[in-house]
Amino acid sequence: MLSAQTIKVIKSTVPVLEVHGQAITKRFYEMMFSNHPELLNIFNHAHQKQGRQQTALANSVYAAAKHIDELEKILPVVKQIGHKHRSLGVKAEHYPIVGEHLLMAIKDVLGDAATEEIIQAWAEAYGVIAQVFIDVEKEMYEETEHQEGGWAEFRTFFVDKKVQESKVITSFYLKPRDGQMVSSFLPGQYISVKIKDSNDEYTHIRQYSLSDSPGKSHYRISVKREQGKDLPDGKVSNYLHDQINEGDTLEISAPAGDFTLDMSSRLPVVLISGGVGITPMMSMLQTLVESQSEREVTFIHAAINGDYHAMRDDVENLAVDHKNVKSFFCYEAPTEKDRVDGKFDKEGYIDLAWLKEILPSNEADFYFCGPLPFMKAIRQALLDWNVPQENIHFEFFGPAVDLDQA
């Protein structure tokens, strides 16, 4: 337990963290990777370059300081991060390294303002916070390894099938090389894929949502080819698209993630996706159909146009075969072929006016995923429609951010 004085000192640093938090975490990563380059085998280099990892850590540190006397309030965030850590292979022995360099970064950025009392208080507080993470993640590791078909860390799978779904998205059907069964998962969860390019010093790990329903002998991920000037943004996705073919092997971690479909709810379900954000929604849709759920399901997807629209036929066929499923598609820039085929319902962007047209009411469980600007717009539309916060569920591809500030 932390002393009252330690808690007082930590809380006194909250305004400082609000101002300097990102500078501290930026310096933290610089110093840690300089002293422990082996950790570059775990951390996402692209998120470091984009600044998303630094922002996410700064927000976590700020929240921990703010609630240092009631850490149970940050348990949902701890569990969300814990899922990612377990999926990546973060271990208890990494936490002392993180703590040491976090204190070094605080000293480095704050200078004389980081008094001995502040550093000592943060050292004590970090020990308590780290133990919360370690305990949560230990339980996750044990549960994952000991469930039926489960395993620890990474396991070798081979690509049983590779299917091009759109101009930029390709699906990989993965089966375990040892021929044994695979653990089940909850619709909405993801797996980590670890690759080692012979031209690169470090391994790279990326997390991809499972795009099929659970209970099968395979996992399916549907990967968008990320292209742009800011590599290594697309290092793994391009490697998968260009280098990995049927029969090739990949190292996979067991399913993880807390963005999951609540099967116990009786409310209608609205699944909204943009671009490759369709992947967890496909898992949810197929699970609802296969479980013979009687809940009304509305599937809404936004794409640039038909060339970029993955799995359209799969969704349409499910809607034809199941009376409780409806689908709507929104194209930002339809092609002439799209206009002739008439296979989209709205041109432009998903907005509240259109949602009100196609949905009978706002009384539903809403799940959405896609690019950050898309998610920000959808969340704001739902809030403007007075959808209760507890009925709004969303997933980030990468470190979580504050959608109010995104």
C-alpha positions in Angstrom: 0.0 0.0 0.0 1.2 3.5 -0.8 1.5 6.0 2.1 -0.7 9.1 2.2 2.3 11.3 1.5 3.2 9.3 -1.6 -0.3 9.5 -2.9 -0.3 13.3 -2.3 3.0 13.7 -4.2 1.8 11.6 -7.1 -1.5 13.6 -7.4 0.4 16.8 -7.3 2.2 15.8 -10.5 -1.1 15.3 -12.4 -1.1 18.8 -13.9 2.6 18.4 -14.9 1.8 15.1 -16.7 -1.1 16.7 -18.5 1.4 19.2 -20.0 4.6 17.2 -20.3 3.3 13.6 -20.5 3.9 13.1 -24.2 7.4 14.6 -24.0 8.2 12.2 -21.1 7.0 9.1 -22.9 8.7 10.1 -26.1 12.0 10.4 -24.2 11.2 7.2 -22.3 11.0 5.2 -25.5 14.2 6.8 -27.0 16.2 5.9 -23.9 14.7 2.4 -23.4 15.3 1.3 -27.0 18.8 2.8 -26.9 19.7 0.7 -23.8 17.5 -2.3 -24.7 17.3 -2.6 -28.5 16.0 -6.2 -28.1 12.7 -4.7 -27.1 12.3 -3.5 -30.7 11.4 -7.2 -31.4 8.1 -6.6 -29.5 7.1 -2.9 -30.0 5.4 -1.7 -33.2 7.9 0.5 -34.9 5.2 2.3 -37.0 3.2 3.3 -33.9 6.5 4.7 -32.5 7.1 6.7 -35.6 3.5 8.0 -35.7 3.6 9.0 -32.1 0.5 6.9 -31.2 2.4 4.7 -28.7 3.8 7.7 -26.9 0.3 9.3 -26.7 -1.3 6.1 -25.4 1.4 5.6 -22.7 1.1 9.3 -21.7 -2.6 8.9 -21.3 -2.1 5.7 -19.2 0.4 7.3 -16.9 -1.8 10.3 -16.5 -4.8 8.1 -15.6 -2.8 6.1 -13.2 -1.6 9.2 -11.4 -5.1 10.7 -11.3 -6.5 7.5 -9.8 -3.5 6.4 -7.7 -5.6 6.1 -4.6 -8.4 4.1 -6.4 -6.6 2.0 -9.0 -9.7 -0.2 -9.5 -11.1 2.7 -11.6 -8.4 2.0 -14.3 -8.9 -1.8 -14.3 -10.8 -1.7 -17.6 -7.8 0.1 -19.2 -5.4 -2.3 -17.5 -7.3 -5.3 -19.0 -7.4 -3.8 -22.4 -3.7 -3.2 -22.4 -3.1 -6.5 -20.8 -4.8 -8.3 -23.7 -2.4 -6.5 -26.1 0.7 -7.3 -23.9 -0.3 -11.0 -23.6 -0.7 -11.1 -27.4 2.7 -9.5 -28.0 4.6 -11.5 -25.4 5.2 -8.8 -22.8 6.4 -10.5 -19.6 6.9 -9.6 -15.9 10.6 -9.2 -16.4 10.0 -6.3 -18.8 8.4 -4.1 -16.2 11.5 -3.2 -14.1 13.1 -2.1 -17.4 10.1 0.1 -18.2 10.1 1.5 -14.6 13.8 2.4 -14.7 13.5 4.2 -18.0 10.3 6.0 -17.1 11.9 7.5 -14.0 15.0 8.5 -16.1 12.7 10.2 -18.7 10.8 12.1 -15.9 14.1 13.4 -14.6 15.4 14.2 -18.1 12.3 16.1 -19.2 11.4 17.9 -15.9 15.0 18.6 -14.8 15.2 20.3 -11.4 11.4 20.2 -11.0 11.7 16.4 -10.6 12.7 16.5 -7.0 14.0 13.5 -5.1 10.7 13.3 -3.3 8.8 13.2 -6.7 11.1 10.5 -8.1 10.9 8.4 -5.0 7.1 8.7 -4.9 6.9 7.7 -8.6 9.3 4.7 -8.0 6.9 3.5 -5.3 3.8 4.1 -7.3 5.2 2.5 -10.4 5.9 -0.7 -8.4 2.3 -0.8 -7.3 0.9 0.0 -10.8 3.3 -2.5 -12.5 2.1 -5.3 -10.1 -1.5 -4.7 -11.1 -0.5 -5.2 -14.7 1.7 -8.2 -14.0 -1.1 -9.9 -12.0 -3.7 -9.3 -14.6 -1.4 -10.5 -17.4 -0.3 -13.6 -15.5 -3.9 -14.7 -15.2 -4.4 -14.1 -18.9 -1.3 -16.1 -19.9 -2.5 -19.0 -17.7 -6.0 -18.9 -19.0 -4.9 -18.8 -22.6 -2.4 -21.6 -22.3 -4.7 -24.0 -20.4 -7.9 -23.6 -22.3 -8.8 -26.3 -24.8 -6.6 -25.9 -27.9 -4.7 -23.1 -26.2 -1.0 -22.4 -26.2 1.6 -20.1 -24.7 3.4 -17.4 -26.6 3.7 -18.1 -30.4 2.7 -21.2 -32.3 3.5 -22.1 -35.9 0.6 -22.0 -38.4 0.6 -22.5 -42.2 -1.5 -20.7 -44.8 -4.1 -23.1 -45.9 -5.7 -20.6 -48.3 -5.0 -17.1 -49.5 -8.0 -15.2 -51.0 -8.0 -11.7 -52.5 -11.1 -9.9 -51.2 -10.7 -6.5 -52.8 -8.1 -4.3 -54.4 -6.2 -3.9 -51.1 -7.5 -6.6 -48.7 -6.5 -10.3 -48.8 -7.6 -13.1 -46.5 -5.3 -15.7 -45.0 -6.8 -18.9 -43.7 -4.4 -20.3 -41.0 -4.2 -23.8 -39.7 -1.8 -25.1 -37.0 1.2 -26.9 -38.4 1.1 -29.5 -35.6 -2.4 -30.6 -36.8 -3.9 -30.1 -33.3 -7.0 -28.1 -32.5 -7.1 -24.4 -32.0 -8.6 -22.5 -29.1 -11.9 -20.8 -29.6 -12.3 -17.0 -29.4 -14.9 -14.3 -29.0 -16.1 -12.5 -32.1 -14.2 -9.2 -32.3 -10.9 -10.6 -30.9 -7.5 -10.5 -32.7 -4.3 -12.5 -33.1 -0.7 -11.4 -33.3 1.4 -12.3 -36.3 5.1 -12.3 -36.0 7.4 -12.1 -39.0 11.2 -11.9 -39.5 12.2 -10.5 -42.8 15.8 -11.6 -43.7 16.5 -8.0 -44.6 15.6 -6.7 -41.2 17.4 -6.9 -37.9 14.3 -7.2 -35.8 11.1 -9.2 -35.8 7.8 -7.4 -36.3 4.5 -8.2 -34.7 1.1 -6.9 -35.8 -2.3 -7.6 -34.5 -5.1 -8.5 -36.9 -8.8 -9.0 -36.1 -10.2 -12.5 -36.8 -12.6 -12.1 -39.6 -14.4 -15.5 -39.4 -16.6 -16.9 -36.7 -15.2 -19.1 -33.9 -15.5 -22.9 -33.7 -13.6 -23.8 -36.9 -10.4 -25.7 -37.5 -8.8 -22.5 -38.9 -8.4 -18.8 -38.1 -8.9 -16.2 -40.8 -7.4 -12.8 -40.9 -8.1 -10.3 -43.7 -5.2 -7.9 -44.1 -5.2 -4.5 -45.9 -2.0 -3.7 -47.8 -0.9 -0.4 -46.2 0.9 1.7 -48.7 2.4 5.1 -48.3 5.6 7.1 -47.8 5.8 6.4 -44.1 7.2 2.9 -43.9 7.5 0.8 -41.7 3.7 1.5 -41.6 3.1 -1.3 -44.1 6.1 -3.5 -43.5 4.1 -6.5 -42.2 1.0 -6.1 -44.4 3.1 -5.8 -47.6 5.2 -8.8 -46.5 2.1 -10.9 -46.0 0.6 -9.8 -49.4 3.9 -10.2 -51.4 5.9 -12.9 -49.6 3.5 -15.2 -47.9 1.7 -17.8 -50.0 -0.4 -20.9 -49.5 1.8 -23.5 -47.6 4.0 -20.9 -46.0 4.2 -20.7 -42.2 3.6 -17.8 -39.8 4.1 -17.5 -36.0 0.8 -16.7 -34.3 -0.2 -15.8 -30.7 -3.5 -17.0 -29.3 -6.6 -14.8 -29.7 -6.9 -11.8 -27.4 -8.9 -8.6 -27.0 -11.8 -7.1 -25.1 -13.8 -5.7 -28.0 -16.3 -8.5 -28.2 -19.9 -9.1 -29.1 -22.2 -9.3 -26.1 -24.2 -12.5 -26.9 -26.3 -12.1 -23.8 -28.0 -8.9 -24.9 -31.4 -9.0 -26.5 -31.1 -5.6 -28.1 -30.9 -5.3 -31.9 -27.3 -5.2 -33.2 -25.9 -2.5 -35.5 -22.4 -3.3 -37.0 -20.8 -0.3 -38.6 -17.4 -0.5 -40.4 -15.1 1.6 -42.6 -12.5 0.0 -44.8 -10.6 -2.9 -43.2 -12.6 -2.2 -40.1 -15.0 -4.7 -41.6 -12.9 -7.6 -40.2 -14.2 -7.9 -36.6 -17.7 -7.0 -37.9 -17.6 -10.1 -40.2 -16.8 -12.3 -37.2 -19.7 -10.8 -35.3 -22.1 -11.1 -38.1 -21.3 -14.7 -38.9 -21.4 -15.6 -35.2 -24.9 -14.1 -34.9 -26.1 -16.0 -37.9 -24.5 -19.3 -37.0 -25.9 -19.1 -33.5 -29.3 -18.7 -35.0 -29.8 -15.5 -33.0 -33.2 -13.9 -33.5 -31.8 -10.4 -32.8 -32.3 -7.9 -35.6 -28.9 -7.2 -37.2 -28.0 -4.2 -39.4 -24.7 -4.3 -41.2 -23.4 -1.0 -42.5 -20.1 -0.7 -44.3 -18.3 2.3 -45.9 -15.7 1.9 -48.6 -14.1 4.1 -51.2 -16.0 2.2 -54.0 -16.7 -1.4 -55.1 -13.1 -2.0 -56.0 -12.1 -1.5 -52.3 -15.1 -3.3 -50.8 -14.2 -6.6 -49.3 -16.6 -9.5 -48.6 -19.6 -7.7 -50.1 -21.0 -10.9 -51.6 -20.6 -12.7 -48.3 -22.7 -10.0 -46.5 -25.3 -9.8 -49.2 -25.8 -13.6 -49.2 -26.2 -13.7 -45.4 -28.8 -10.9 -45.7 -30.7 -12.8 -48.4 -30.7 -16.0 -46.4 -31.6 -14.5 -43.0 -34.7 -12.3 -42.6 -33.3 -10.7 -39.4 -30.2 -9.4 -41.3 -30.1 -6.2 -43.3 -27.1 -4.7 -45.1 -26.3 -1.1 -46.3 -23.3 0.1 -48.2 -21.9 3.6 -48.5 -19.3 4.5 -51.2 -17.2 7.6 -50.9 -16.4 7.8 -54.6 -18.5 5.2 -56.6 -17.1 4.0 -60.0 -19.3 4.0 -63.1 -19.6 0.2 -62.7 -20.9 0.8 -59.2 -23.5 3.1 -60.5 -24.6 0.7 -63.2 -24.7 -2.3 -60.7 -26.5 -0.2 -58.1 -24.8 -2.1 -55.3 -24.5 0.8 -52.9 -27.1 2.6 -50.9 -25.4 6.0 -50.2 -22.7 8.1 -51.9 -20.4 10.1 -49.6 -20.1 9.4 -45.9 -22.2 7.8 -43.2 -23.9 10.5 -41.3 -26.6 10.7 -38.6 -29.4 11.7 -41.0 -28.8 8.5 -43.0 -28.6 6.4 -39.9 -32.0 7.7 -38.8 -33.4 6.8 -42.3 -32.2 3.2 -42.3 -32.5 2.3 -38.6 -35.9 2.0 -36.9 -34.6 3.6 -33.7 -31.5 4.3 -31.6 -32.3 1.4 -29.2 -29.6 -1.0 -30.2 -26.1 -2.2 -29.4 -23.7 -0.3 -31.7 -20.3 -1.8 -32.7 -18.0 0.1 -35.0 -14.4 0.0 -36.3 -12.4 1.8 -39.0 -10.0 4.6 -39.5 -9.7 7.2 -36.7 -11.6 10.0 -38.5 -14.4 7.5 -39.3 -14.6 6.3 -35.7 -14.7 9.8 -34.4 -17.5 10.7 -36.8 -19.6 7.6 -36.0 -19.2 8.0 -32.2 -20.3 11.7 -32.4 -23.3 10.8 -34.5 -24.4 8.2 -32.0 -23.9 10.6 -29.1 -25.9 13.2 -31.0 -28.6 10.6 -31.4 -28.6 10.1 -27.6 -27.4 6.5 -27.8 -26.4 5.5 -24.2 -22.6 5.2 -23.7 -23.1 1.6 -22.5 -24.5 0.7 -26.0 -21.6 2.2 -27.9 -18.6 -0.2 -28.5 -15.6 0.4 -30.7 -12.2 -1.0 -31.5 -8.9 0.7 -32.3 -6.4 -0.8 -34.7 -3.3 0.1 -32.7 -2.9 2.0 -29.4 -6.1 3.5 -28.0 -6.6 7.3 -28.3 -9.1 9.7 -27.0 -11.7 10.1 -29.8 -12.6 13.5 -28.4 -9.1 14.7 -29.3 -8.3 12.6 -32.3 
